[in-house]
Amino acid sequence: MRLVCLLSDYFLGSNKPGRFVHSERRFFIHTFIHPQYRLPRKDYLNSEARQKFDYPPVLTPEQKLIYLKTPEWATEYVKNLQTPSNKVGFLLQVGYFRIVGRFFVSSRFHQSDVDFVSERISLDVNAVQMSEYEGRTTLRHREDMLGYFGFAPFEKSSEQVLIEETHRLAYVQTRPYLIFEGMVAFLQEQRIEIPTYQTLKTILDKALSNFEWELESILTRHLTSEDILLLDQLLIEHNSYQEDSRRHLTVKRYEITFFKPISQSMETKQIRKRVHNFQHLKRMYLQLLPVAKRLKLSDATIPFYAEYVINN
């Protein structure tokens, strides 16, 4: 499937030169349909972005005055709480949720924020221990906050809605991190609590696996033996390596790499070579076009898979 994409990308005129320098010949069925060779599931956020997602936002003193300002309903709610830790913990969860739409465990609260809220409501900072703000109390507080904010909790029904949206995004987006961002934006638009990074990653992993399985299933059913042979032949050594002067080379290029980069020379010989390559490429493209149409890949997805082939 990825080589089908690569051919499509070449035919559509991508200007990135491919550099295949491996010597393995077996390619299509074993390499691109076998589950062992599916796209690896890496983290969708880099370490810095993951840190920002998993922990409360870092606020400047000016931002604290704005974002940690207590809403009127929260002020009334706190009056019914007994311990200093519960009061500060509740108000911090309110502030954080207003900013990013998700909750955090109290062990990750920033101490500077804890001190800021404690002083703001005239509590002794030494009496506030965030390790005490946990368990059923925090769960009850979260439920009440969601009700005040008009958000739905992330539970089974909302998870199913997100799964369906993630599956849709897998067909129209290109890079996994963009799908991840789309998932977060979808939850915000639907006013649903945003869960942990690991929860979102698990859903996205499954959606991408299902997406690739569906594509591979189409290939298994509709790719003919002639198509497989065509694709396999693209990964044999180029015939120029049969010349005595080049037989000794240990690193040899695949047949497909000689379609790009395209020479811009206006010499007659080079022009004829380009015409020949384009005619050959067109025949291959037209042969694989029925299968490519069945895959129904978006315009952005084709170069994404093509780039994956080039990089690997």
BELFEN-V198081 format. One record per residue. RES is the residue in one small letter. PHI is phi in radians with two decimals (999 if undefined). Layout:
{{RES,PHI} {RES,PHI}}
This chain:
{{m,999} {r,-1.25} {l,-1.30} {v,-1.01} {c,-1.10} {l,-1.10} {l,-1.09} {s,-1.07} {d,-1.12} {y,-1.08} {f,-1.17} {l,-1.43} {g,1.72} {s,-1.04} {n,-1.79} {k,-1.67} {p,-1.24} {g,-1.53} {r,-2.34} {f,-1.63} {v,-2.21} {h,-1.42} {s,-1.91} {e,-1.17} {r,-1.77} {r,-1.16} {f,-2.36} {f,-1.35} {i,-1.11} {h,-1.21} {t,-1.63} {f,-2.01} {i,-1.96} {h,-1.12} {p,-0.98} {q,-1.03} {y,-1.89} {r,-1.20} {l,-0.97} {p,-1.17} {r,-1.65} {k,-1.68} {d,-1.11} {y,-1.52} {l,-2.12} {n,-1.25} {s,-1.04} {e,-1.19} {a,-1.17} {r,-1.11} {q,-1.06} {k,-1.14} {f,-1.31} {d,-1.40} {y,-2.08} {p,-1.02} {p,-1.11} {v,-1.56} {l,-1.94} {t,-1.35} {p,-0.96} {e,-1.16} {q,-1.18} {k,-1.07} {l,-1.08} {i,-1.58} {y,-1.41} {l,-1.74} {k,-1.20} {t,-1.42} {p,-1.11} {e,-1.05} {w,-1.13} {a,-1.23} {t,-1.07} {e,-1.20} {y,-1.10} {v,-1.13} {k,-1.05} {n,-1.64} {l,-1.57} {q,-1.59} {t,-1.76} {p,-1.01} {s,-1.12} {n,-1.15} {k,-1.14} {v,-1.19} {g,-1.05} {f,-1.09} {l,-1.14} {l,-1.19} {q,-1.08} {v,-1.05} {g,-1.10} {y,-1.12} {f,-1.15} {r,-1.06} {i,-1.49} {v,-2.11} {g,1.27} {r,-2.58} {f,-1.82} {f,-2.34} {v,-1.25} {s,-1.12} {s,-1.16} {r,-1.76} {f,-1.11} {h,-1.31} {q,-1.07} {s,-1.12} {d,-1.25} {v,-1.04} {d,-1.13} {f,-1.07} {v,-1.20} {s,-1.03} {e,-1.17} {r,-1.16} {i,-1.85} {s,1.05} {l,-1.94} {d,-1.24} {v,-1.06} {n,-1.27} {a,-1.55} {v,-1.76} {q,-2.19} {m,-1.16} {s,-1.14} {e,-1.49} {y,-1.64} {e,-2.79} {g,1.30} {r,-1.14} {t,-1.06} {t,-1.15} {l,-1.11} {r,-1.15} {h,-1.10} {r,-1.08} {e,-1.05} {d,-1.16} {m,-1.07} {l,-1.02} {g,-1.10} {y,-1.15} {f,-1.43} {g,1.34} {f,-1.89} {a,-1.60} {p,-1.25} {f,-1.47} {e,-2.28} {k,-1.01} {s,-1.16} {s,-1.22} {e,-1.12} {q,-1.13} {v,-1.09} {l,-1.17} {i,-1.04} {e,-1.12} {e,-1.19} {t,-1.12} {h,-1.09} {r,-1.14} {l,-1.10} {a,-1.08} {y,-1.54} {v,-1.96} {q,-1.61} {t,-1.94} {r,-1.67} {p,-0.94} {y,-1.17} {l,-1.24} {i,-1.12} {f,-1.02} {e,-1.09} {g,-1.13} {m,-1.10} {v,-1.12} {a,-1.09} {f,-1.09} {l,-1.10} {q,-1.12} {e,-1.13} {q,-1.48} {r,0.96} {i,-2.05} {e,-0.93} {i,-1.51} {p,-1.40} {t,-1.26} {y,-1.01} {q,-1.10} {t,-1.11} {l,-1.14} {k,-1.10} {t,-1.08} {i,-1.14} {l,-1.21} {d,-0.97} {k,-1.17} {a,-1.11} {l,-1.19} {s,-1.13} {n,-1.12} {f,-1.06} {e,-1.19} {w,-1.09} {e,-1.10} {l,-1.14} {e,-1.17} {s,-1.12} {i,-1.10} {l,-1.11} {t,-1.06} {r,-1.40} {h,-2.01} {l,-1.39} {t,-1.45} {s,-1.09} {e,-1.16} {d,-1.14} {i,-1.10} {l,-1.09} {l,-1.03} {l,-1.17} {d,-1.10} {q,-1.19} {l,-1.25} {l,-1.95} {i,-1.69} {e,-1.09} {h,-1.08} {n,-1.08} {s,-1.15} {y,-1.39} {q,-1.41} {e,-1.20} {d,-0.99} {s,-1.25} {r,-2.14} {r,-1.08} {h,-1.32} {l,-1.12} {t,-1.54} {v,-1.79} {k,-2.21} {r,-1.62} {y,-1.24} {e,-1.02} {i,-1.13} {t,-1.23} {f,-1.44} {f,-1.41} {k,-2.54} {p,-1.22} {i,-1.56} {s,-1.18} {q,-1.73} {s,-1.12} {m,-1.74} {e,-1.18} {t,-0.99} {k,-1.07} {q,-1.23} {i,-1.13} {r,-1.06} {k,-1.12} {r,-1.11} {v,-1.06} {h,-1.07} {n,-1.10} {f,-1.18} {q,-1.13} {h,-1.14} {l,-1.10} {k,-1.13} {r,-1.06} {m,-1.13} {y,-1.05} {l,-1.14} {q,-1.16} {l,-1.57} {l,-1.03} {p,-1.01} {v,-1.22} {a,-1.05} {k,-1.14} {r,-1.15} {l,-1.20} {k,0.94} {l,-1.41} {s,-1.24} {d,-1.04} {a,-1.36} {t,-1.27} {i,-1.04} {p,-1.16} {f,-1.09} {y,-1.19} {a,-1.08} {e,-1.12} {y,-1.08} {v,-1.10} {i,-1.04} {n,-1.23} {n,-1.91}}
